[in-house]
Amino acid sequence: MKLHALGRTGIKVSPLCLGAMMFGEWGNPDHDDSVRIIHRAVDAGINFIDTADVYSQGESEVIVGKALASLDRSKIVLATKVHGNMGDDPNSQGNSRRWIIAECENSLRRLGTDYIDLYQIHRPDESTDIDETLGALSDLVHAGKIRVFGSSTFRPSRSSKPSGSPNGEDESASEPSSPPIRFSCAASSATSSRWSRPTGWASSRGVRWPAVGSPAGSARARTT
């Protein structure tokens, strides 16, 4: 399977990404069956797996972690997300530094790994300054908890520079197009998939939004 570049991060991913949204209570509650699906996808050449903390309230991450336990972790590009409501505490959601740092640790524990390849902000948060979000993500990169970070389901107009930037222009229009990545959500025998011309951003240097022009660059990989 021919691999594609994940933006300018230098990471190579399969053109098919296995979406894990339907693993767990939301779809297939059989952990063993879900693990078999993940292993079959990897055997077929897929090296890109995408999940989120909020999928089945963490159960999807647990299932992905079980599958990773018997795989060569270094060959898997693992993506997960943060933002969704994860409990009764009003601070257990959103894009604040407090929650991003705490929930990254929770995701690492559920996934049974010591790093996440692509950590994504799942939804915009109007109540949080974007510089606060970017600062937390950048700190996670420097701490070795995540390799690069990105966005999911953000409108292109939101992929603009942080408020402290020299100018407020969105440079995303100058970003060269990335090849489409197909995201497939699998649950037992039922599979739904779609083609997506990626629209997000990803960076290992949280100094620009998106990080257009930096060595890490902008990875246009949109997930659900």
C-alpha positions as CSV (number, residue, x, y, z in Angstrom):
1,M,0.0,0.0,0.0
2,K,1.4,3.3,-1.1
3,L,1.9,5.7,1.9
4,H,1.0,9.4,1.9
5,A,2.8,12.3,3.8
6,L,0.8,13.6,6.7
7,G,1.1,17.2,5.6
8,R,4.6,18.4,6.3
9,T,5.1,16.5,9.5
10,G,7.4,13.9,7.8
11,I,5.0,11.2,9.0
12,K,3.9,8.6,6.4
13,V,0.4,7.2,6.6
14,S,-1.6,4.7,4.6
15,P,-4.3,6.2,2.3
16,L,-6.8,4.4,4.4
17,C,-7.3,5.3,8.0
18,L,-9.2,3.0,10.4
19,G,-11.7,5.0,12.4
20,A,-12.5,3.5,15.8
21,M,-15.7,5.4,16.6
22,M,-17.8,2.3,16.4
23,F,-15.7,0.1,18.7
24,G,-17.4,-0.2,22.1
25,E,-20.9,0.7,23.3
26,W,-21.7,3.0,20.4
27,G,-21.3,0.2,17.9
28,N,-19.6,-3.2,18.6
29,P,-19.3,-4.0,22.3
30,D,-17.3,-7.2,21.6
31,H,-13.8,-6.2,22.4
32,D,-12.2,-9.4,21.0
33,D,-14.1,-8.9,17.7
34,S,-13.0,-5.2,17.5
35,V,-9.4,-6.2,18.2
36,R,-9.6,-8.7,15.3
37,I,-10.8,-6.0,13.0
38,I,-7.9,-3.7,13.9
39,H,-5.4,-6.5,13.5
40,R,-6.9,-7.4,10.1
41,A,-6.6,-3.8,9.0
42,V,-3.0,-3.6,10.0
43,D,-2.3,-6.9,8.3
44,A,-3.8,-5.4,5.1
45,G,-1.3,-2.5,5.2
46,I,-3.2,0.2,7.2
47,N,-0.8,1.9,9.7
48,F,-3.1,4.8,10.6
49,I,-5.7,4.4,13.4
50,D,-8.0,7.2,14.6
51,T,-10.1,7.3,17.8
52,A,-11.2,9.8,20.4
53,D,-11.6,10.0,24.1
54,V,-15.4,10.6,23.9
55,Y,-16.1,7.5,21.7
56,S,-18.1,5.3,24.0
57,Q,-16.7,7.4,26.9
58,G,-13.1,6.0,26.5
59,E,-14.0,2.4,25.7
60,S,-12.9,2.8,22.1
61,E,-9.4,3.9,23.3
62,V,-9.3,0.9,25.6
63,I,-10.1,-1.4,22.7
64,V,-7.5,0.2,20.5
65,G,-5.0,-0.1,23.3
66,K,-5.7,-3.9,23.6
67,A,-5.1,-4.2,19.9
68,L,-1.8,-2.3,20.1
69,A,-0.6,-4.5,22.9
70,S,0.2,-7.3,20.4
71,L,1.4,-5.0,17.5
72,D,4.6,-3.3,16.9
73,R,3.7,0.1,18.3
74,S,6.5,1.9,16.4
75,K,4.9,1.0,13.1
76,I,1.4,2.4,14.0
77,V,0.4,6.1,13.6
78,L,-2.0,6.5,16.4
79,A,-4.4,9.5,16.5
80,T,-6.9,10.4,19.2
81,K,-8.9,13.5,20.1
82,V,-9.8,15.7,23.1
83,H,-12.7,18.1,23.7
84,G,-15.9,16.1,24.4
85,N,-17.7,15.8,27.7
86,M,-16.2,13.0,29.7
87,G,-18.1,13.3,33.0
88,D,-20.2,15.4,35.4
89,D,-17.4,17.8,36.1
90,P,-17.9,20.9,33.9
91,N,-14.2,21.1,33.5
92,S,-14.0,17.6,32.1
93,Q,-14.4,18.9,28.6
94,G,-13.4,21.6,26.2
95,N,-10.0,23.0,25.0
96,S,-8.6,24.5,28.2
97,R,-5.0,23.8,29.2
98,R,-6.3,22.2,32.4
99,W,-8.4,19.7,30.5
100,I,-6.0,19.0,27.6
101,I,-3.1,18.1,29.9
102,A,-5.2,16.0,32.2
103,E,-7.1,14.2,29.4
104,C,-4.0,13.5,27.4
105,E,-2.7,11.5,30.4
106,N,-6.1,9.7,30.6
107,S,-5.9,8.8,26.9
108,L,-2.4,7.5,27.3
109,R,-3.5,5.3,30.1
110,R,-6.5,3.9,28.2
111,L,-4.5,3.3,25.1
112,G,-1.7,1.6,27.0
113,T,1.0,3.7,25.3
114,D,3.5,6.4,26.3
115,Y,2.9,8.7,23.3
116,I,0.3,9.7,20.8
117,D,1.3,10.3,17.3
118,L,-1.4,12.8,16.3
119,Y,-3.4,14.5,19.1
120,Q,-6.4,16.5,17.8
121,I,-8.7,19.1,19.1
122,H,-12.1,17.6,18.3
123,R,-14.3,20.7,18.2
124,P,-13.8,24.5,18.6
125,D,-14.3,26.0,22.0
126,E,-15.4,29.6,22.0
127,S,-14.8,29.9,25.8
128,T,-11.1,29.2,25.5
129,D,-8.4,31.5,24.1
130,I,-6.8,29.7,21.2
131,D,-3.3,30.6,22.5
132,E,-4.2,28.7,25.7
133,T,-5.0,25.6,23.6
134,L,-1.9,25.9,21.4
135,G,0.3,26.4,24.4
136,A,-0.9,23.3,26.1
137,L,-0.5,21.2,22.9
138,S,3.0,22.6,22.4
139,D,4.0,21.7,26.0
140,L,2.7,18.1,25.4
141,V,5.0,17.9,22.4
142,H,8.0,19.1,24.4
143,A,7.1,16.6,27.2
144,G,7.2,13.7,24.7
145,K,3.5,12.9,25.3
146,I,2.4,13.6,21.7
147,R,4.4,13.9,18.4
148,V,2.2,16.3,16.5
149,F,-1.2,18.0,17.1
150,G,-4.1,18.9,14.8
151,S,-7.7,19.7,14.5
152,S,-10.9,17.8,13.6
153,T,-14.1,19.1,12.2
154,F,-12.9,22.7,12.2
155,R,-14.0,25.0,9.5
156,P,-11.1,26.3,7.4
157,S,-11.9,29.8,8.6
158,R,-11.0,28.7,12.1
159,S,-7.6,27.4,11.1
160,S,-6.1,30.9,11.5
161,K,-3.3,32.3,13.4
162,P,-3.5,32.8,17.1
163,S,-4.4,36.2,18.5
164,G,-0.8,37.1,19.3
165,S,0.4,36.6,15.7
166,P,1.9,39.5,13.7
167,N,-1.1,39.5,11.4
168,G,-4.5,37.8,11.3
169,E,-4.4,36.5,7.8
170,D,-5.1,32.9,7.2
171,E,-2.2,31.4,5.2
172,S,-4.0,28.1,4.7
173,A,-4.9,29.1,1.2
174,S,-1.2,28.9,0.2
175,E,-0.9,25.4,1.6
176,P,-0.4,22.8,-1.2
177,S,-3.2,20.2,-1.4
178,S,-2.6,16.9,0.3
179,P,-3.8,13.6,-1.1
180,P,-7.2,12.4,0.1
181,I,-7.3,10.0,3.0
182,R,-10.2,7.6,3.3
183,F,-11.5,7.3,6.9
184,S,-13.4,4.0,7.5
185,C,-15.4,3.4,10.7
186,A,-15.6,-0.4,11.3
187,A,-17.9,-2.3,13.6
188,S,-18.3,-6.0,13.2
189,S,-19.5,-6.7,9.6
190,A,-20.9,-3.2,9.1
191,T,-18.5,-0.6,7.7
192,S,-19.2,3.0,6.7
193,S,-16.6,5.0,5.0
194,R,-16.1,8.3,3.2
195,W,-13.4,10.0,1.2
196,S,-12.2,13.3,2.7
197,R,-10.0,15.9,1.2
198,P,-8.3,16.7,4.5
199,T,-9.0,20.2,5.9
200,G,-7.4,20.3,9.4
201,W,-3.9,21.2,10.5
202,A,-1.2,19.4,12.4
203,S,2.0,20.6,13.9
204,S,4.8,19.7,16.3
205,R,5.5,23.4,16.8
206,G,2.6,25.1,18.4
207,V,3.7,28.6,17.5
208,R,1.4,29.2,14.5
209,W,-2.2,28.2,13.6
210,P,-1.8,26.5,11.3
211,A,1.9,26.0,11.3
212,V,2.3,26.9,7.6
213,G,5.9,27.3,6.6
214,S,7.4,25.7,9.7
215,P,9.4,22.4,9.3
216,A,6.6,20.5,10.9
217,G,4.1,22.2,8.8
218,S,0.4,21.7,8.4
219,A,-1.1,18.2,8.1
220,R,-4.5,18.3,6.4
221,A,-6.1,15.2,7.9
222,R,-9.7,15.6,8.8
223,T,-11.4,13.1,11.1
224,T,-14.8,12.7,12.7
